[in-house]
Amino acid sequence: LLEGAPRWVQPGGRLAIITFHSLEDRLVMHRLREWEQGDTSPAWWPGRKGGEPLGRVIERKAIVPSDEEIE
């Protein structure tokens, strides 16, 4: 999923990934940080301008349900 995601998301689009385990979360966050750096932008990325980042992380911390949502 993470390898192909940049090809599937249109420029300006959003990608949401839900993880349920800390090991999954670690893999996803590592890849998202790489994309933010811009140094790993694939040559085929539409609109690529040098080392332009593929995107940015919108939410850095885990989103957890409230007590009301759990009930």
N, C-alpha and C positions, 0 to 999 in steps of 0.2 A: 504494500500500500504506500509506504513512504517513498519508495523508489519512483513510483509512477505518478504520485500526486501532483508534482509540478506540471506534468503534461496535461492533466485533466482539469485543473483549475484555470479558468480564464483570467487574464490580467485584470486586477481589481476585484477578483472574486475572493471568497473565503473558504477555508478548509476547517472543519471541526472534527476533532478526533477525541473520542471518549475512551479512557483507559480505566481498568478496574483493578489493576495490580501495580505495585511500585516498580517492578521490573519493566513492565510495559511502558509506564510513565517515563522512566529513565531513557529508554530508547527513543521515544517520541520527542521528548524535550531536547535531547542531544541533537537530533536531526533538525528540529526547528531552530535551535541556536546556530547551527551551521548555515541554514538558509538565511538567517538574519545577517550573518557576517558578510555575505555577498561574494566571498572569495570562491565559493563552490558553485556559482551559477552555471548551469550547463550551457553550452554554446547554442543549443536548439531553443532555449527559452525565448518566447516571443517578446520583442521589445527590449532585449538584453542590451545594456550599455556598459560594457566593461564589467567590472565586478559588482554590478548593481545587485542588492539583496533580492531574494525571491519573495520576501514578505517580512512580516514582523509578528511577534507573539503578542496577542491581545490580552490574554489572561495568564499570568505567570504562576499563580497559586491555585491549588485545587479548589474547585467549587463544590461545596458540600451542602446537602439539603438541611433546611431548618427543622426544628422539632415538629412543627406543624406539618411540613411536607412528609416527614417520616411516618407520622400517624396516618 
